[in-house]
């Protein structure tokens, strides 16, 4: 005669094994497709940066940019006010330089990501550039208070770039990139393209 507790325990063990096998199958799928997945994420992120860079050349952005930077400082803590005052004064006299330079850098970053060109530099530069965007025009995602609902996109972009660095370090060279083609002919190119 089977005891009630042993049957349920056996059923639970079988169910746990079945879930483990499903987990293994999905892990194997991810591992088999890691080259395609990391390339897809990189290319999709590149398209986002291309669109963002293109929008920097919109009419009227140069005129409104100093006000945008100035307004980011509103409601921020007093200890951050010198930071925002500095950037507000710098961008007021040079708004076109900042807007168009940002647009060119964003388009260049987007092209590098889509093509998979100089990925090591693009990923590291993307982290730094995203943090600058988060710290200046996004105001660190703040001000934080009762109505705060978002920490800003720049910090999230920097974590996506960091994730790409980790994925590329673990999984090796990206076959679906311009870098991979260049590396086959010029092995020294790995220093500009690969992590690890």
Steps between C-alpha positions, in 0.01 A plus 500: 500500500634844407511765759338828418816702575731284287277526192485876516874515562564278196264713293680811615839350412374407152356847454826659615696283255265598216542870582876454518503341154293787359747743658794311348337504156445874517856556621630292214293706254649821637851357480446374144369841393722732703680638191173591333345637822794722595514632144125567503526696826799695368331585169170594664683727746689651205173582323374672816820710513471584128145628550602692810793659315283588201255679729780727626496669160132597537421866442466695821695266727803730507283790616325299772803304624630758753152525654481121515831478688405792725162345587660170598654672800160611630406311811837329530677496838701811583828307502441414130416857394864594415512204259187608315591869510836418342343302213227758455755780457723292271216395270337843481780648292580182306168324456555414132841352575359276775187393313672422170800334665262283700308417182817406310624284791164325527489429125861376506421275797190371321694421183775324701238289676302409189813403307679346797800726446752569779259346748734521798539874457131541411381316812734682737429834331128421513517449877680830556283691253179357650610604847571855377151516347355370825700750709439814294182526291321226698605647836593163650139400436381740769390696679389220726201552717138396547422523126816323376429208270819454297877504545570601139600305191872580495576278797305215339694540174825476693388169653404367155851583377647333809285193430631488143856513633429210737324293232782559250766418758332170586393394151803610298526679164182619333474322165239743372713813511735696281762451770494123448581543131781746573645278775537207261724709276667715768525316836615815686146639447380284791645759736245754374212259465505219756490470876691230681 
